[in-house]
Amino acid sequence: MQNQNLHVDNIGHKQLTRYVINGVVATAVHYSILTFNLNVLGMQSAGVANLLAAVIGISTSFIGSRYYVFRKTDALIIHQAGKFLLLYAMIACLHGLILFIWTDIWHFDFRIGFLIATGMQVSLSYFGNKILVFNK
């Protein structure tokens, strides 16, 4: 029994490590596309450049989650993508709400609020993807 628990813990640890790697890659893709949009394409709006980069970064995160992190490819990709986008939309709204309350209402430093909201985002994203999107 103890050996089985070690095996389960090892699988969870490997999955969490893959999740972190996937997040770093998706963030690097997002940032690289943002930089490309601003510096090479000469986009005048950082907001528009970031929105386009975010779409590619989120897509990278989804593909990495499906094939690398959770390795759950037996479900239809369109169903997983829909649940993934819904989860990320809800997390983004919660992230914004936390930052709004922390900074605009309580008048605390936005950088600390951003870190708190991002920590929450990372945790909710991992468990939401694991339980709701990729059912592992």
N, C-alpha and C positions, 0 to 999 in steps of 0.2 A: 504494500500500500504506500509506504513512504517513497519507494522508488518511482511509483506512478505519479505521486504528487510532485516530485522533482522534475519529472518529464513535462508535466503540465506547466509548472513554473518556468521551465526552460523555453517552452513554446511561447508563453506569454511574454517573456523577456525578449526573445528574438523578434516577435511581432512588434513590440514597443520600439525596439531598436530600428526596425525597418520603417516604422511610422515616423520616427525622428529624421531618418535619412531622407525619406520621401518629402517631408516638410521642408527640409533644407534645400533639396533639389527644386521643388516647386517655387519656393521663395526666390532662389537664384534665377530661375527662369523668369519669374514675374519682374524682378529687378532688372535683369538684362534686357527684357523687351521694353520696359519703361525707359531705360537709358537709351536704347536704340531709337525708340520713337522720338525722344526729345533731341538727341544729339545727331543722329544720322538722318532721320526723316524730317527733322526740324519742326515737329508739331509745336504749335504755339501754346496749347493748353495742356498743362501738366495733368489736369483732371481727366481729360479725354485720353491722353496718352496712358495714364494709369488705369483707366477703365478697360481699355483694350488689352493692356498687359495683364490685368487681373483675370480677364476671361481666359487667357492662355495659361496663366499660373494655376487657376482653379482647375482647368482641364487637365493640366499636368498632374495635379494632386489627385484628381479622380482616377486617371489611368494608372498612376502609381499605386493608389489604394486598392484598386480592383485586381491588378496583376501582380503586384509586388508585396504590399503590406498584408492584405487579408486573403489574397489568392482565392477569391470567390468569383469564378467565371461561369458557373453553371446557371446563374440567373440571367434573364434578359438585360442587356446593357442599358436599354432605354428605361427600364424600371429602376435600376440602380442609379442611373444618372438623375432621374427625377427626384428620388429620395435624397440623393446627395445634394442637389441644388436647393431643395426645400430645407434641409438641415443647415446648409451654409447660410441661407437667407435668414433663418431664425437666429443663428449664432451672430451674424453680422448686426442684426437689429438689437440683440442683447448687448453686444459689444458697444454699439453706439449709445444705448441707454445707460450703461454703466459709466461711460465717459461723460455723458451729459450730466448725470447726477453728481458724479465725483467732481467735475470741473465747473460746470455752469451753476449748479445749485449749491454745492458745498464749498465751492471756491478753493479746492485743493489743486495742487500741481498736476497738470494734464499728463505729464510723463509718468508719474506714479500710477495714475488712473489707467493709462494706456497699458502699463505692465500688468496691472491687476486684471484688466479686461482681456488681455492677450493670454494670460495664464488660464483664465476661465475658458477662453476660446479653444485653446489647445486641448484641454481636458474634455470639454464637451464634444469637440470634433472627434477625438479618438474613440470615446465611448459611444457616441452617436453613430459613427461609422461602423463600429464593431457590432453594436446591437441592432440598430435600425436599418442601416444601408446594406451591409455585407453579411449580417446575421451570423457572426462567428463567435 
